[in-house]
């Protein structure tokens, strides 16, 4: 892969990276390449929005997977359900107006409401994600007013309670209390987009409390709350999660985006500084440069133990951490921190593709997620343009038209699973292909705290 460093070393970039965060979104692909990408995006979009194909693939996937519990499809969930397909249709409608995608999205949004009474509050699998999907299809609030008002009324007290709990509880808990996927950071991501009840400051206040300066940090997860027996056995004294999906980079990204948007609570800037200082101190290095581990283990006296590099994905590893640090650098006007974010992403792109540990084409821990992080950095800075083209090539090479959705999720053991959803399925690939090939702002990536 062509390297940014060979063309323009990070060390040669000015100490204050020029941000284009407010610039219009533009595709960085040549016109003929745009056409090829759009053709594939249309094909995959038609497949992932076919209810019969979805049902057949879901039934078949039971035999494909080694993790059957991950296949539970919840209509109200953005990650794997109809709410996520509604978000996909909203972006398709914006990129390809007049093709009827808003109508298709309406059908998925209607289906997404099924069972919503049992939905948790979280973003990727609950009420705040369904509300985000409704906003996405609402044509700037002109549609779905009653539905959105009902979701707002249901979410507001639960979101406020989550913020209060973080502010008032000193005992460490599971990452799901504060993370992007299920916790306060993800709920806050939606509220930063749409917050009629003005609940976001309570979420921010809770995260500021979580990030108060102490050792070990307040976001430490005790061993018995690490999620499974393997993690508990590996980290008997607890651990600190470094992933954007489940760790402290999620709260950092939200606090930074909110500060830059003018939504501030007492101590917010200091919390951003504290988290960034911890992340900077927790970085590791490999043959290609700076990197981050998935988790930092704690020792018997509560101090950080040794850790190793993670995969190079959105969920865990340098791409997600680098994006959170970049957003913090913009909020704090900290050029040195921005330089570190650029250095980290450059190291990812110099790392050989087969060593990034992201063979799947999908978003969460695959090529699509890395490509989209690079797209955002490229749009913000003008750098990494060749990397965009290279990653698009990787994604197109993974296209398999003989499969139900043309893109299959690869599990850790290498087996392929046909999934339609946004987080681990082909719909997420569609979103990234459209972002790469069109000039339409991918506002859907607020779901992943990339913008």
C-alpha positions as CSV (number, residue, x, y, z in Angstrom):
1,X,0.0,0.0,0.0
2,X,1.2,3.5,-0.8
3,X,2.3,5.3,2.4
4,X,1.6,8.9,3.4
5,X,5.1,8.9,5.0
6,X,6.8,8.3,1.7
7,X,5.0,11.2,0.1
8,X,4.9,13.6,3.1
9,X,6.2,12.5,6.5
10,X,3.9,13.3,9.4
11,X,6.9,15.0,11.0
12,X,6.9,17.4,8.1
13,X,3.3,18.4,8.5
14,X,2.9,21.8,10.3
15,X,2.6,21.5,14.1
16,X,-1.0,22.8,13.8
17,X,-2.8,20.5,11.4
18,X,-5.2,22.5,9.2
19,X,-8.7,21.3,10.0
20,X,-11.4,21.2,7.3
21,X,-14.0,19.8,9.6
22,X,-16.6,22.3,8.4
23,X,-15.8,21.9,4.7
24,X,-18.2,20.4,2.3
25,X,-17.9,16.6,1.8
26,X,-16.3,15.5,-1.5
27,X,-15.5,12.1,-3.0
28,X,-11.8,11.6,-3.5
29,X,-12.3,9.0,-6.2
30,X,-11.9,9.5,-9.9
31,X,-15.2,9.7,-11.8
32,X,-14.9,6.3,-13.4
33,X,-14.1,4.8,-10.0
34,X,-17.1,6.6,-8.4
35,X,-19.4,4.9,-11.0
36,X,-18.0,1.5,-10.3
37,X,-18.4,1.9,-6.5
38,X,-22.0,3.3,-7.0
39,X,-22.9,0.3,-9.1
40,X,-21.8,-2.1,-6.4
41,X,-23.4,0.0,-3.7
42,X,-26.8,-0.1,-5.5
43,X,-26.6,-3.9,-6.0
44,X,-25.8,-4.5,-2.3
45,X,-28.4,-2.0,-1.2
46,X,-31.1,-3.8,-3.1
47,X,-30.1,-7.1,-1.5
48,X,-29.9,-5.9,2.1
49,X,-33.4,-4.2,1.9
50,X,-35.1,-7.3,0.5
51,X,-37.1,-8.8,3.5
52,X,-37.3,-12.2,1.9
53,X,-33.5,-12.4,1.4
54,X,-32.9,-11.1,4.9
55,X,-35.1,-13.8,6.4
56,X,-33.5,-16.6,4.3
57,X,-30.0,-15.5,5.1
58,X,-30.8,-15.2,8.8
59,X,-32.0,-18.8,8.8
60,X,-29.0,-20.0,7.0
61,X,-26.6,-18.1,9.1
62,X,-27.3,-20.3,12.1
63,X,-25.3,-23.0,10.4
64,X,-22.6,-20.6,9.3
65,X,-21.7,-19.0,12.6
66,X,-19.7,-20.1,15.6
67,X,-21.4,-17.5,17.7
68,X,-25.1,-18.1,17.5
69,X,-26.0,-15.7,20.2
70,X,-24.8,-12.8,18.0
71,X,-27.5,-13.5,15.4
72,X,-30.5,-12.4,17.5
73,X,-32.1,-9.8,15.2
74,X,-33.9,-7.0,17.1
75,X,-36.1,-4.9,14.8
76,X,-35.5,-1.7,16.9
77,X,-31.7,-2.0,16.8
78,X,-29.5,0.0,14.6
79,X,-26.7,-2.5,14.9
80,X,-28.5,-5.5,13.3
81,X,-32.2,-4.6,12.9
82,X,-34.7,-2.7,10.9
83,X,-33.7,0.6,12.5
84,X,-30.2,0.3,11.0
85,X,-31.7,-0.4,7.6
86,X,-33.8,2.7,8.0
87,X,-30.6,4.7,8.5
88,X,-29.2,3.1,5.4
89,X,-32.2,4.0,3.4
90,X,-32.0,7.6,4.6
91,X,-28.5,7.9,3.3
92,X,-29.4,6.2,0.1
93,X,-32.2,8.7,-0.4
94,X,-29.8,11.6,0.2
95,X,-27.3,10.2,-2.3
96,X,-29.7,8.9,-4.9
97,X,-32.7,11.2,-4.7
98,X,-35.9,10.3,-6.5
99,X,-35.2,6.5,-6.5
100,X,-37.8,5.8,-3.7
101,X,-35.4,4.9,-0.9
102,X,-37.4,7.1,1.5
103,X,-40.4,4.8,1.0
104,X,-38.3,1.7,1.6
105,X,-36.9,3.4,4.7
106,X,-40.4,4.0,5.9
107,X,-41.2,0.3,5.8
108,X,-38.1,-0.5,7.8
109,X,-38.8,2.2,10.3
110,X,-42.4,0.9,10.7
111,X,-41.0,-2.6,11.3
112,X,-38.4,-1.2,13.7
113,X,-41.1,-0.1,16.2
114,X,-42.1,-3.7,16.8
115,X,-41.1,-4.8,20.3
116,X,-39.7,-1.3,21.2
117,X,-41.3,-1.6,24.6
118,X,-38.5,-4.0,25.6
119,X,-35.8,-1.8,24.1
120,X,-33.0,-0.6,26.3
121,X,-31.9,3.1,26.1
122,X,-28.6,2.5,24.2
123,X,-27.6,3.7,20.7
124,X,-26.7,0.6,18.7
125,X,-29.4,-1.6,20.2
126,X,-32.0,0.6,21.8
127,X,-34.3,3.6,21.9
128,X,-31.7,6.3,21.2
129,X,-30.7,4.5,18.0
130,X,-34.3,4.1,16.9
131,X,-34.8,7.8,17.5
132,X,-31.6,8.5,15.5
133,X,-33.1,6.5,12.6
134,X,-36.3,8.4,12.8
135,X,-34.5,11.8,12.7
136,X,-32.5,10.5,9.7
137,X,-35.7,9.8,7.7
138,X,-37.6,12.8,9.0
139,X,-36.6,15.3,6.3
140,X,-35.3,17.8,8.9
141,X,-38.3,17.2,11.1
142,X,-41.0,17.5,8.5
143,X,-42.0,13.8,8.9
144,X,-42.6,11.4,11.8
145,X,-43.3,14.1,14.3
146,X,-45.6,12.1,16.5
147,X,-43.4,9.1,16.5
148,X,-40.3,11.1,17.2
149,X,-42.0,13.0,20.1
150,X,-43.1,9.6,21.6
151,X,-39.5,8.3,21.4
152,X,-38.2,11.6,22.9
153,X,-40.6,11.4,25.8
154,X,-39.6,7.7,26.4
155,X,-35.9,8.3,26.2
156,X,-35.5,11.5,28.2
157,X,-36.1,10.2,31.7
158,X,-34.0,7.1,31.1
159,X,-31.1,9.1,29.6
160,X,-31.3,11.6,32.5
161,X,-31.2,8.7,35.0
162,X,-28.1,7.3,33.3
163,X,-26.3,10.6,33.6
164,X,-27.3,11.0,37.2
165,X,-26.1,7.5,38.1
166,X,-22.7,8.2,36.6
167,X,-22.5,11.5,38.5
168,X,-23.5,10.0,41.9
169,X,-21.9,6.5,41.8
170,X,-18.2,6.1,42.8
171,X,-18.1,2.3,42.4
172,X,-16.8,1.2,39.0
173,X,-19.2,-0.7,36.8
174,X,-19.3,-2.5,33.4
175,X,-18.4,-0.6,30.3
176,X,-22.0,-0.7,29.2
177,X,-22.7,2.1,31.6
178,X,-20.6,4.6,29.7
179,X,-19.6,3.2,26.3
180,X,-20.8,4.0,22.8
181,X,-22.5,0.8,22.0
182,X,-24.9,0.6,25.0
183,X,-24.1,3.4,27.4
184,X,-24.0,7.1,28.1
185,X,-21.6,8.0,25.2
186,X,-23.8,6.5,22.6
187,X,-27.0,8.0,24.1
188,X,-25.2,11.3,24.1
189,X,-24.2,10.9,20.4
190,X,-27.9,10.9,19.6
191,X,-28.7,13.7,21.9
192,X,-26.0,15.8,20.3
193,X,-28.0,15.4,17.1
194,X,-31.5,15.8,18.6
195,X,-32.2,16.8,22.2
196,X,-35.6,18.6,22.6
197,X,-35.7,17.8,26.4
198,X,-32.1,19.2,26.9
199,X,-30.8,16.0,28.5
200,X,-27.3,16.1,27.0
201,X,-25.8,18.2,29.8
202,X,-26.7,15.5,32.3
203,X,-25.0,12.9,30.2
204,X,-21.9,15.1,29.8
205,X,-21.9,15.8,33.6
206,X,-21.9,12.1,34.3
207,X,-19.0,11.4,31.9
208,X,-17.1,14.3,33.4
209,X,-17.4,12.6,36.8
210,X,-16.3,9.4,35.3
211,X,-13.2,11.0,34.0
212,X,-12.1,12.8,37.1
213,X,-8.4,12.5,37.8
214,X,-7.8,9.5,40.0
215,X,-5.8,6.2,40.0
216,X,-7.0,3.9,38.7
217,X,-9.3,5.9,36.5
218,X,-13.0,5.9,37.1
219,X,-13.7,3.9,34.0
220,X,-11.8,0.9,35.3
221,X,-13.8,-2.4,34.9
222,X,-13.5,-4.9,37.8
223,X,-12.6,-8.4,36.8
224,X,-16.0,-9.9,37.5
225,X,-17.7,-7.3,35.2
226,X,-15.4,-7.9,32.2
227,X,-18.1,-9.8,30.3
228,X,-16.9,-13.4,30.2
229,X,-14.8,-15.9,32.1
230,X,-11.9,-15.7,29.7
231,X,-11.5,-11.9,30.2
232,X,-11.9,-12.3,33.9
233,X,-9.2,-14.9,34.0
234,X,-6.8,-12.9,31.9
235,X,-7.3,-9.7,34.0
236,X,-7.9,-10.8,37.6
237,X,-7.3,-7.2,38.9
238,X,-9.5,-5.5,36.3
239,X,-8.8,-3.6,33.1
240,X,-9.2,-0.3,31.3
241,X,-10.8,-0.5,27.9
242,X,-9.1,1.4,25.0
243,X,-11.6,0.7,22.2
244,X,-13.8,3.4,20.6
245,X,-16.7,1.0,20.7
246,X,-16.6,0.0,24.4
247,X,-13.8,2.0,26.0
248,X,-13.0,5.5,27.1
249,X,-12.4,6.9,23.6
250,X,-16.2,6.9,23.1
251,X,-16.8,9.3,26.0
252,X,-13.8,11.4,24.9
253,X,-15.2,11.7,21.4
254,X,-18.6,12.8,22.7
255,X,-17.2,15.3,25.2
256,X,-15.0,16.8,22.4
257,X,-17.8,17.0,19.8
258,X,-20.1,18.6,22.3
259,X,-17.5,21.1,23.4
260,X,-16.8,22.1,19.8
261,X,-20.6,22.4,19.3
262,X,-20.8,24.8,22.2
263,X,-22.5,22.4,24.6
264,X,-20.4,22.6,27.8
265,X,-20.7,21.6,31.4
266,X,-18.3,22.4,34.3
267,X,-15.1,20.4,34.1
268,X,-15.6,19.2,30.5
269,X,-12.4,20.6,29.0
270,X,-10.4,19.2,32.0
271,X,-12.0,15.8,31.5
272,X,-11.0,15.8,27.9
273,X,-7.4,16.7,28.9
274,X,-7.4,14.0,31.5
275,X,-8.6,11.3,29.1
276,X,-6.3,12.3,26.4
277,X,-3.3,12.3,28.8
278,X,-4.2,8.8,29.9
279,X,-4.5,7.6,26.3
280,X,-1.2,9.2,25.3
281,X,0.5,7.5,28.2
282,X,-1.1,4.2,27.3
283,X,0.1,4.0,23.7
284,X,2.4,1.2,22.6
285,X,4.6,0.9,19.5
286,X,5.2,-1.8,16.9
287,X,7.3,-1.9,13.8
288,X,5.1,0.6,12.0
289,X,4.7,3.2,14.8
290,X,2.3,4.2,17.5
291,X,-0.6,2.0,18.4
292,X,-3.1,1.2,21.2
293,X,-4.0,-2.0,23.0
294,X,-7.5,-3.3,23.2
295,X,-7.3,-3.0,27.0
296,X,-4.8,-2.0,29.6
297,X,-4.7,-4.6,32.4
298,X,-4.3,-3.6,36.0
299,X,-1.9,-5.1,38.4
300,X,-2.5,-6.2,42.0
301,X,-1.8,-2.6,43.3
302,X,-4.1,-1.0,40.7
303,X,-1.3,0.2,38.4
304,X,-1.3,-0.3,34.6
305,X,0.3,-3.6,33.4
306,X,1.9,-4.5,30.2
307,X,-0.2,-4.4,27.0
308,X,0.2,-5.2,23.3
309,X,-1.1,-3.8,20.1
310,X,-4.7,-4.5,19.0
311,X,-6.3,-4.9,15.6
312,X,-6.5,-1.9,13.3
313,X,-10.2,-1.3,13.4
314,X,-12.9,1.2,14.2
315,X,-14.0,-0.7,17.3
316,X,-10.5,-1.4,18.7
317,X,-7.1,-0.2,17.8
318,X,-5.5,3.0,16.4
319,X,-8.2,4.0,13.9
320,X,-10.9,4.6,16.5
321,X,-8.5,6.0,19.1
322,X,-6.9,8.3,16.6
323,X,-10.3,9.7,15.6
324,X,-11.2,10.4,19.2
325,X,-7.9,12.1,19.8
326,X,-8.3,14.2,16.6
327,X,-11.8,15.3,17.8
328,X,-10.2,16.2,21.2
329,X,-7.4,18.2,19.4
330,X,-10.1,20.2,17.6
331,X,-12.1,20.9,20.7
332,X,-9.0,22.0,22.7
333,X,-7.1,23.6,19.7
334,X,-4.2,21.3,20.5
335,X,-2.0,20.9,17.5
336,X,0.4,18.4,19.2
337,X,-2.5,16.1,20.0
338,X,-3.7,16.4,16.4
339,X,-0.2,15.4,15.2
340,X,-0.3,12.3,17.3
341,X,-3.7,11.3,15.8
342,X,-2.2,11.7,12.3
343,X,0.9,9.8,13.3
344,X,-1.3,6.9,14.6
345,X,-3.4,6.7,11.5
346,X,-0.3,6.8,9.3
347,X,1.2,3.9,11.2
348,X,-2.0,1.9,10.6
349,X,-1.8,2.6,6.8
350,X,1.9,1.6,6.7
351,X,1.2,-1.6,8.5
352,X,0.7,-4.4,5.9
353,X,-3.0,-5.1,5.3
354,X,-2.7,-8.8,6.3
355,X,-1.3,-7.7,9.7
356,X,-4.1,-5.3,10.5
357,X,-6.3,-8.2,11.7
358,X,-9.4,-6.9,9.9
359,X,-10.1,-9.4,7.2
360,X,-13.8,-8.8,7.2
361,X,-15.2,-6.2,4.8
362,X,-17.8,-5.1,7.4
363,X,-17.8,-2.0,9.6
364,X,-17.2,-2.8,13.3
365,X,-13.9,-4.7,13.0
366,X,-13.4,-4.7,9.2
367,X,-12.2,-2.8,6.2
368,X,-15.3,-0.6,5.9
369,X,-14.8,0.8,9.4
370,X,-11.1,1.6,8.7
371,X,-12.0,3.1,5.3
372,X,-14.6,5.4,6.8
373,X,-12.2,6.7,9.5
374,X,-9.7,7.4,6.7
375,X,-12.4,9.2,4.7
376,X,-13.1,11.5,7.6
377,X,-9.4,12.3,8.2
378,X,-8.9,12.8,4.5
379,X,-11.9,15.2,4.3
380,X,-10.7,17.1,7.4
381,X,-7.0,17.4,6.4
382,X,-6.5,16.7,2.7
383,X,-4.1,13.9,3.6
384,X,-4.4,10.1,3.1
385,X,-6.1,10.4,-0.3
386,X,-4.1,7.5,-1.8
387,X,-5.0,5.4,1.2
388,X,-8.7,6.0,0.4
389,X,-8.2,4.6,-3.1
390,X,-6.3,1.6,-1.8
391,X,-8.9,0.7,0.8
392,X,-11.7,1.1,-1.7
393,X,-9.8,-1.4,-3.9
394,X,-9.7,-3.8,-0.9
395,X,-13.4,-3.4,-0.3
396,X,-14.3,-4.0,-4.0
397,X,-12.0,-7.1,-4.1
398,X,-14.1,-8.6,-1.3
399,X,-17.3,-8.2,-3.3
400,X,-18.9,-11.7,-3.8
401,X,-22.0,-11.4,-6.0
402,X,-22.8,-15.1,-5.5
403,X,-23.5,-14.6,-1.8
404,X,-26.9,-13.3,-0.6
405,X,-25.7,-9.8,0.2
406,X,-22.5,-9.8,-1.9
407,X,-20.5,-9.1,1.3
408,X,-20.2,-11.6,4.1
409,X,-19.0,-11.0,7.7
410,X,-15.8,-13.0,8.5
411,X,-15.7,-14.3,12.1
412,X,-12.3,-14.7,13.9
413,X,-12.0,-18.3,12.8
414,X,-12.4,-17.2,9.2
415,X,-15.9,-18.6,8.6
416,X,-18.2,-16.4,6.5
417,X,-21.6,-15.4,7.8
418,X,-24.3,-13.7,5.6
419,X,-25.6,-10.7,7.6
420,X,-27.6,-7.7,6.5
421,X,-27.1,-5.3,9.3
422,X,-25.1,-2.1,9.7
423,X,-22.6,-3.0,12.4
424,X,-21.4,-6.4,11.2
425,X,-23.2,-6.8,7.9
426,X,-23.5,-5.7,4.4
427,X,-25.6,-2.5,5.1
428,X,-22.6,-1.0,6.8
429,X,-20.5,-1.6,3.6
430,X,-23.2,0.2,1.6
431,X,-23.0,3.2,3.8
432,X,-19.2,3.5,3.4
433,X,-19.2,2.8,-0.3
434,X,-21.7,5.7,-0.7
435,X,-19.6,8.0,1.4
436,X,-16.6,7.2,-0.7
437,X,-18.3,7.7,-4.0
438,X,-20.6,10.7,-3.5
439,X,-20.4,14.3,-2.3
440,X,-23.1,13.8,0.3
441,X,-22.1,14.3,4.0
442,X,-22.3,10.9,5.8
443,X,-24.0,12.3,8.9
444,X,-24.9,8.7,9.8
445,X,-21.4,8.3,11.2
446,X,-22.4,10.2,14.4
447,X,-23.7,6.7,15.3
448,X,-20.0,5.7,15.5
449,X,-18.8,9.0,17.0
450,X,-16.6,9.6,14.0
451,X,-18.1,13.0,13.5
